[in-house]
Amino acid sequence: MVSAASTLNDLNDDVLYEVCSFVNVLTTDFDGSLGPVSLKNLSLVNKHFRELSAPILFRNVRTIGPAGKSRMMLEGDWIATRTAIAVLQNSLVRYIRNFKFDIYAARRPTQPATKQDFEQLVKFLVRMPQLRKLVLYVPLPHVSTLESAFEAADILLPSVNTLVVNPLCVFVVKKCPNLEAASTHPPYHWHHQRLHVDSLGIIQNHKATLVKALSLAKRLRRFEAEGLWRVDNLHALATVAPKLRWLGMTGTSHAYEDDSTLEKLTALSRFENLERLDIADASELGLEFDPFWCGNTYMGLHGAELQEVKEARHKMEDMVARVAFSSCASLKEVWVGERSKAQAVRGKDGNIDKVIWSRGELKTGGIAK
């Protein structure tokens, strides 16, 4: 007797869900930028496949601005945002776990924001019962309207455990009482549009308010912030987030002007549970290591000048890592820049026996992605 050939429809739902998940992995690049094209096609086969694939398809949702320079997008791509809200706000919104709002494409708005748009955005966020990660980038001219929308709604986002906002949106921190990780980095692409980046001075004015807001996040274990850091900022952070395990103080060459880098590293003694520290590249720490970046500089015999710069860099990295490890007894790992990782080997007395370096591999795991 010849049995009928089995089809996908003959598989039980648990197996079909695994198939959908596998297809999603195969057809999405490492940061999700290409999108699960094949999974979308599979979801169109029938209603059953649609129901199984929808939680995967709409797990990560992004509303982002276009790469082009269309004048109509100067005030933000609200057309795409309104469409996304209209399509997703009914049955699909419940599947969203990660939501990114970045519709300005490094442009600085010239007109006031539309109050109704931001009110709809805030209401949309509230309707995401499974929302875990929220990435929200709004430039300075529109920040006050967003803040008013949050205050008018008088809501909390208790399911959010990871928050990424530009440093001007500190008020959002207060709406997320169960934060475990927070980042206040400006969007990466803003660094290439300096005329449109909000000044570091304005960002610094929000630092004290930010640290105070973090006192409400009792579960906070990881925090990253770009811009100016002062010793008093670190003291305050250690007070409001005593269980912090991962601290990022990266930024541009302006990030360490108020107090010296060594003073700030010494201030890490206030953190009793800190295990990892990320700081800026050695050339941006203000510690007399500022190599030339022109390739023609390193034309010495057998690359002698390049080797000298390399040795000076390693010496500087080793010095700052040792200061950090000596200041913070719980610290296990220090990243200097994007490619230099130091790990401390401590003796029974807690003192540093040696520092093991790994260089070359690009740092991963940034929460601002």
C-alpha positions in Angstrom: 0.0 0.0 0.0 1.4 3.4 -1.0 0.9 6.1 1.6 0.0 9.6 0.5 2.9 12.1 0.5 3.1 14.3 3.6 3.0 18.1 3.2 3.7 21.0 5.5 0.0 21.1 6.4 0.3 17.6 7.9 2.9 18.8 10.5 1.7 19.8 14.0 1.8 23.5 15.0 4.9 23.2 17.2 6.9 21.8 14.3 5.5 24.4 11.9 6.5 27.2 14.2 10.0 25.9 14.3 10.0 25.8 10.5 8.9 29.4 10.4 11.6 30.4 12.9 14.2 28.6 10.9 13.1 30.3 7.6 13.3 33.6 9.4 16.9 33.1 10.5 17.9 32.0 7.0 16.4 35.1 5.3 17.4 37.8 7.7 20.9 39.3 8.0 22.6 39.8 11.3 21.0 43.1 12.2 17.6 42.4 10.6 18.0 45.1 8.0 17.0 42.9 5.0 13.8 41.6 6.6 12.4 38.0 6.6 11.3 38.0 2.9 10.9 34.2 2.6 8.9 34.0 5.8 6.6 36.7 4.6 6.0 34.7 1.4 5.3 31.6 3.5 2.8 33.6 5.6 0.8 34.2 2.5 0.1 30.6 1.7 -3.0 30.3 3.9 -4.6 31.6 7.1 -3.0 28.9 9.2 0.6 29.8 8.1 -0.3 33.5 8.7 -1.3 32.8 12.3 1.9 30.8 13.0 4.3 33.3 11.3 2.8 36.6 12.5 4.4 36.5 15.9 7.8 36.1 14.2 7.2 38.5 11.4 6.2 41.3 13.6 8.5 40.7 16.6 10.8 43.5 15.4 9.3 46.6 13.9 11.2 49.7 12.8 10.0 53.0 11.4 13.0 54.8 10.0 13.6 57.7 7.7 14.8 57.4 4.1 18.4 57.6 3.1 17.6 60.2 0.4 17.5 63.9 0.9 13.9 64.6 0.0 12.8 68.0 1.4 9.5 66.6 2.5 11.3 64.3 4.9 13.0 67.1 6.7 10.4 67.1 9.4 10.4 63.3 9.7 8.9 60.5 7.7 5.5 60.7 9.5 3.7 59.2 6.4 5.4 55.8 7.1 4.8 56.2 10.8 1.1 56.8 10.4 0.8 53.9 8.0 2.6 51.6 10.4 0.3 52.6 13.3 -2.8 52.1 11.2 -1.8 48.7 10.0 -0.4 47.3 13.2 -2.5 48.8 16.0 -5.3 46.2 15.9 -4.4 42.5 15.9 -0.6 42.7 15.1 0.6 45.1 17.7 0.5 42.4 20.4 3.4 40.6 18.7 5.9 43.5 18.8 8.8 42.9 21.2 11.4 45.4 19.7 10.3 48.7 18.4 12.6 51.4 16.8 11.5 54.9 16.0 14.1 56.8 13.9 12.2 58.7 11.1 14.4 61.8 10.8 17.4 60.3 8.9 19.9 62.6 10.6 17.9 65.7 9.6 17.1 68.5 11.9 13.5 69.6 11.8 12.7 73.3 11.1 9.0 73.2 11.8 7.1 72.4 15.1 6.1 68.8 15.5 2.4 67.9 15.1 1.0 67.2 18.5 -1.5 64.7 17.2 1.2 62.5 15.6 3.2 62.2 18.9 0.1 61.5 20.9 -0.8 58.6 18.5 2.8 57.3 18.8 2.6 57.2 22.6 -0.8 55.5 22.5 0.7 53.0 20.0 3.5 52.1 22.4 1.0 51.5 25.2 -0.8 48.9 23.1 2.3 46.7 22.9 1.9 44.2 25.8 5.1 42.3 24.9 7.3 45.3 24.2 10.8 44.6 25.6 13.1 46.9 23.7 12.3 50.5 22.8 14.6 52.6 20.6 13.4 56.2 20.4 15.3 58.9 18.5 13.8 62.4 18.4 15.9 65.5 17.6 15.8 68.6 19.9 13.2 70.7 18.0 10.5 68.0 18.5 11.5 66.7 22.0 9.2 69.0 23.9 6.2 67.8 21.9 7.0 64.2 22.6 7.4 64.9 26.3 4.0 66.6 26.4 2.5 63.6 24.7 3.9 61.3 27.4 2.8 63.5 30.2 -0.7 63.9 28.8 -1.1 60.1 28.4 0.1 59.6 32.0 1.2 56.0 31.2 3.9 53.6 32.1 5.7 51.0 29.9 6.2 48.2 32.5 7.2 45.5 30.0 10.2 47.5 28.6 13.4 46.2 30.0 15.8 47.8 27.4 15.6 51.4 26.5 17.7 53.3 23.9 17.0 57.1 23.5 19.0 60.1 22.4 20.2 62.0 25.5 17.5 64.6 25.2 14.6 62.2 25.9 15.4 61.5 29.6 11.7 61.7 30.5 11.1 58.4 28.8 13.3 56.7 31.5 10.7 57.5 34.1 8.0 55.7 32.1 10.0 52.4 32.2 10.1 51.2 35.8 11.5 47.8 35.0 14.6 48.8 33.0 17.5 46.4 33.1 19.6 48.1 30.4 19.5 51.7 29.2 21.5 53.6 26.6 21.5 57.4 25.8 23.6 57.3 22.7 22.7 59.6 19.8 22.0 57.6 16.7 25.2 56.4 14.9 24.3 58.3 11.7 24.0 61.6 13.6 27.7 61.6 13.9 28.1 62.1 10.2 25.7 65.1 10.2 27.3 67.4 12.7 25.2 70.4 11.6 22.2 68.4 12.8 23.6 66.9 16.0 22.4 68.4 19.2 25.3 69.9 21.0 27.2 68.0 23.7 26.6 71.0 26.0 22.9 70.4 25.8 23.4 66.7 26.4 25.5 67.4 29.5 22.7 69.6 30.9 20.5 66.5 30.9 23.1 64.2 32.6 22.1 65.1 36.2 18.4 64.7 35.3 19.1 61.4 33.7 21.0 60.0 36.7 18.1 61.1 38.9 15.6 59.4 36.7 17.6 56.1 36.8 16.9 56.0 40.6 13.4 54.6 39.6 14.9 51.7 37.7 15.7 49.4 40.5 16.6 46.5 38.2 19.2 48.4 36.2 22.2 46.4 35.4 23.6 48.0 32.3 24.0 51.7 31.4 25.6 53.5 28.4 25.8 57.2 27.9 27.7 59.3 25.4 28.9 62.9 25.9 30.6 64.7 28.8 31.1 62.7 32.0 32.2 64.2 35.3 33.3 62.6 38.5 30.1 63.8 40.3 28.0 62.1 37.6 29.7 58.8 38.4 29.3 59.3 42.1 25.6 60.0 41.6 25.2 57.0 39.3 26.8 54.7 41.8 24.3 55.9 44.4 21.2 55.4 42.3 22.3 52.2 40.5 24.4 50.3 43.1 23.8 46.9 41.3 25.2 48.1 38.0 27.3 45.5 36.3 28.1 47.1 32.9 28.9 50.7 32.3 29.7 52.4 28.9 31.4 55.8 28.8 32.2 56.0 25.1 32.0 59.1 23.0 34.0 61.6 20.9 37.2 63.4 21.9 35.1 65.9 23.8 33.8 63.3 26.2 36.5 63.7 28.8 37.1 67.4 29.1 35.6 68.3 32.5 37.6 65.9 34.7 40.5 63.9 33.6 40.1 60.3 32.5 42.2 59.0 35.3 40.0 60.9 37.9 36.9 59.3 36.4 38.5 55.8 36.4 39.4 56.3 40.1 35.8 57.2 40.8 34.8 53.7 39.8 35.7 52.6 43.3 32.1 53.6 44.2 30.8 50.7 42.2 30.8 47.5 44.1 29.2 45.2 41.5 30.6 46.5 38.3 32.0 43.8 36.0 32.5 45.4 32.6 33.6 48.9 31.5 33.6 50.3 28.0 35.5 53.6 27.4 36.5 55.5 24.3 39.5 54.8 22.0 42.9 55.5 23.5 43.3 58.5 21.2 40.2 60.1 22.6 41.0 59.9 26.3 42.9 63.2 26.5 46.0 61.4 27.9 48.7 62.6 25.5 48.1 59.9 22.9 47.0 61.6 19.7 48.5 60.0 16.7 48.4 61.4 13.2 45.8 59.6 11.0 47.3 60.5 7.6 48.7 57.3 6.0 51.7 59.2 4.6 52.9 59.7 8.1 54.0 56.1 8.6 56.5 55.8 5.8 59.5 55.1 7.9 61.9 52.2 7.3 59.9 48.9 7.6 57.0 50.8 9.0 59.0 51.9 12.1 56.7 54.9 12.8 53.6 52.8 12.6 55.1 50.3 15.0 56.0 53.1 17.4 52.4 54.4 17.3 51.1 50.8 17.9 53.3 50.3 20.9 52.3 53.7 22.3 48.6 52.8 21.9 49.1 49.5 23.6 51.0 51.2 26.5 48.2 53.7 26.9 45.5 51.1 26.8 47.3 49.0 29.4 47.7 51.9 31.7 44.0 53.0 31.7 42.8 49.4 32.1 45.1 48.8 35.1 43.8 52.1 36.7 40.3 50.9 36.2 40.9 47.4 37.6 42.8 48.8 40.6 40.0 51.2 41.4 37.1 48.8 41.1 37.7 45.4 42.8 34.7 43.7 41.1 35.8 44.8 37.6 36.6 41.9 35.3 36.7 43.3 31.7 37.6 46.6 30.1 37.1 47.6 26.5 39.2 50.5 25.2 37.6 51.6 21.9 36.1 49.0 19.6 38.8 46.5 19.3 40.9 46.2 22.5 39.6 44.1 25.4 41.4 43.6 28.7 40.6 40.9 31.2 42.0 41.0 34.8 43.4 38.0 36.5 43.3 38.6 40.2 45.0 36.7 43.1 43.3 35.5 46.2 43.9 38.9 47.8 42.0 40.6 45.0 45.1 42.3 43.6 45.8 42.1 39.9 48.3 39.4 38.9 48.1 40.1 35.2 46.0 41.7 32.5 45.2 39.6 29.4 44.6 41.5 26.2 42.6 40.5 23.1 43.0 42.9 20.2 41.5 43.1 16.7 38.1 41.5 17.1 35.3 44.1 16.8 33.2 44.6 19.9 29.7 43.3 19.7 26.6 43.4 21.9 25.8 47.1 21.8 22.3 47.7 23.0 21.9 50.7 20.7 21.7 48.5 17.6 
